[in-house]
Amino acid sequence: MVSIPVVVLVLLDPWLARSYGFVLSVVATGAIVLATPPAVRWLAQVVPRALAYALVVPAVAQLACAPVLILLEPVLTPYAVLANVLVAPAVVPATIGGVLAAVVSPWSLPVARALAWIAALAAEWMAKVATVLADAPGAQIAWVPGTGGAALLAGATVVVIVAVRWCVAPVPEASGT
């Protein structure tokens, strides 16, 4: 299912279809919207619901985006989900603080500086997490390049998801006759 806004945007600017940023945004958003509810229901059976959301959202986005990312650089990044979980609390202060600093700056430079300082602290945390995990052992695993590698990863992802779903699916009870 393709959303109407995506179709309208591509009709208005066909070059968006060739933009990795646009494609990654659409794929990640679609995966989050479609896969998060059932995955959270499943995971919330064994962990608290808030933790299930914190783990599932970056995981489904990463799984969906990985084949596209392979086209940019043919490596798997096993710490990507962990990185996103660790930086999640900093995203709102970094984004909102930065935007508010820009909006307030014409009227109050001291307030803008304070807001920018908050945004900078959050951004610094994100950069530190990215740096530490990028330097961790096994941070990048070589993968098959090009469209073949993307297709192989997409296929492997589907096989793993189906296998996990099949292995953990509740066994229907046999009806007595």
C-alpha distance (Angstrom), angle and dihedral (degrees) to the residues before:
residue distance angle dihedral
M1 . . .
V2 3.78 . .
S3 3.76 117.6 .
I4 3.77 120.1 -122.0
P5 3.83 94.7 -124.4
V6 3.81 90.6 56.5
V7 3.80 91.6 50.4
V8 3.82 91.5 47.1
L9 3.82 92.0 49.1
V10 3.81 92.2 49.6
L11 3.81 91.0 46.9
L12 3.81 90.0 50.9
D13 3.80 93.0 44.6
P14 3.82 112.9 16.6
W15 3.82 90.8 -176.0
L16 3.80 88.4 71.4
A17 3.80 87.5 75.3
R18 3.83 87.1 65.8
S19 3.80 94.5 46.7
Y20 3.80 112.1 104.1
G21 3.80 90.2 -157.1
F22 3.80 92.1 55.0
V23 3.80 93.5 43.9
L24 3.81 92.0 48.1
S25 3.81 91.0 49.2
V26 3.80 92.7 50.0
V27 3.81 93.8 44.9
A28 3.82 93.8 46.2
T29 3.80 93.4 46.2
G30 3.79 92.6 46.9
A31 3.78 91.9 49.4
I32 3.79 92.4 47.8
V33 3.80 92.9 49.0
L34 3.80 95.9 44.4
A35 3.80 104.6 33.1
T36 3.78 104.6 32.2
P37 3.83 99.7 73.6
P38 3.83 97.3 53.5
A39 3.80 93.2 38.3
V40 3.81 91.7 50.6
R41 3.81 91.0 48.1
W42 3.79 89.1 53.4
L43 3.82 97.0 43.8
A44 3.83 93.6 42.1
Q45 3.80 87.3 68.5
V46 3.82 89.1 72.5
V47 3.84 105.5 23.8
P48 3.81 133.6 33.9
R49 3.81 113.3 -78.6
A50 3.84 94.1 -116.0
L51 3.81 90.5 53.7
A52 3.80 90.0 46.7
Y53 3.81 89.9 56.0
A54 3.81 92.0 45.3
L55 3.81 90.2 54.7
V56 3.79 101.3 35.2
V57 3.81 100.5 50.1
P58 3.82 96.4 58.3
A59 3.80 91.7 36.9
V60 3.81 95.9 55.3
A61 3.80 91.4 42.7
Q62 3.81 90.9 50.6
L63 3.79 93.6 46.3
A64 3.79 91.3 50.3
C65 3.80 95.1 44.5
A66 3.81 97.7 42.9
P67 3.84 96.1 86.3
V68 3.82 90.4 51.3
L69 3.80 91.2 46.1
I70 3.82 89.3 53.0
L71 3.80 87.2 63.4
L72 3.81 89.4 57.9
E73 3.80 96.7 43.5
P74 3.81 123.7 -2.9
V75 3.80 97.9 -129.8
L76 3.78 135.4 105.6
T77 3.79 115.7 -132.1
P78 3.80 108.6 -153.1
Y79 3.82 93.9 -177.1
A80 3.80 95.7 54.6
V81 3.81 95.8 99.3
L82 3.81 91.8 45.8
A83 3.81 89.8 49.8
N84 3.79 91.7 51.9
V85 3.80 92.2 48.0
L86 3.81 91.1 50.1
V87 3.80 95.3 48.3
A88 3.81 97.2 41.1
P89 3.82 94.5 94.3
A90 3.82 90.0 53.8
V91 3.81 97.3 51.5
V92 3.80 97.5 79.7
P93 3.83 96.6 45.7
A94 3.81 91.1 45.9
T95 3.79 94.5 47.7
I96 3.78 100.9 37.7
G97 3.81 93.5 38.0
G98 3.78 91.7 52.1
V99 3.79 94.7 46.2
L100 3.80 92.9 46.0
A101 3.81 90.8 47.9
A102 3.80 89.7 54.9
V103 3.81 93.0 46.3
V104 3.82 95.2 45.8
S105 3.81 97.6 41.6
P106 3.84 96.9 87.4
W107 3.81 90.6 56.8
S108 3.80 105.3 31.6
L109 3.76 122.1 16.7
P110 3.84 94.3 -177.0
V111 3.82 91.7 54.5
A112 3.81 90.2 44.8
R113 3.81 90.4 51.6
A114 3.81 91.3 50.9
L115 3.79 91.3 49.9
A116 3.80 91.5 45.9
W117 3.82 89.6 50.1
I118 3.83 89.8 55.0
A119 3.80 90.4 47.7
A120 3.80 90.6 47.7
L121 3.82 92.4 52.2
A122 3.78 90.3 52.5
A123 3.81 92.2 45.8
E124 3.79 89.9 48.3
W125 3.81 89.6 55.3
M126 3.81 90.2 51.2
A127 3.80 91.7 49.3
K128 3.81 91.7 48.2
V129 3.81 92.4 51.0
A130 3.80 90.7 47.8
T131 3.80 92.4 48.8
V132 3.80 95.9 46.7
L133 3.80 94.5 46.4
A134 3.81 93.3 43.1
D135 3.82 88.4 55.8
A136 3.83 94.2 45.3
P137 3.81 119.0 110.3
G138 3.80 111.8 -87.7
A139 3.80 93.1 13.8
Q140 3.79 89.9 141.7
I141 3.78 126.5 32.6
A142 3.80 117.0 -168.5
W143 3.80 115.0 -115.9
V144 3.79 137.4 -175.9
P145 3.83 108.1 -76.6
G146 3.79 129.5 -129.3
T147 3.77 132.4 15.5
G148 3.79 91.1 -37.1
G149 3.79 90.2 58.9
A150 3.80 91.7 46.0
A151 3.81 91.1 50.3
L152 3.80 91.7 45.9
L153 3.81 91.4 51.0
A154 3.81 92.5 46.0
G155 3.80 90.2 50.6
A156 3.81 92.8 46.1
T157 3.80 89.9 49.3
V158 3.80 92.1 52.3
V159 3.82 91.2 47.7
V160 3.82 91.8 50.6
I161 3.81 93.0 46.6
V162 3.81 92.1 48.8
A163 3.81 91.5 45.7
V164 3.81 92.8 49.4
R165 3.78 91.2 45.9
W166 3.79 91.4 48.6
C167 3.81 93.5 46.6
V168 3.78 95.7 48.8
A169 3.78 99.3 35.4
P170 3.77 112.3 116.9
V171 3.78 112.5 -103.4
P172 3.80 110.1 -118.3
E173 3.76 112.6 -119.3
A174 3.76 115.9 -115.1
S175 3.76 113.3 -116.4
G176 3.77 114.4 -124.9
T177 3.78 116.9 -120.6
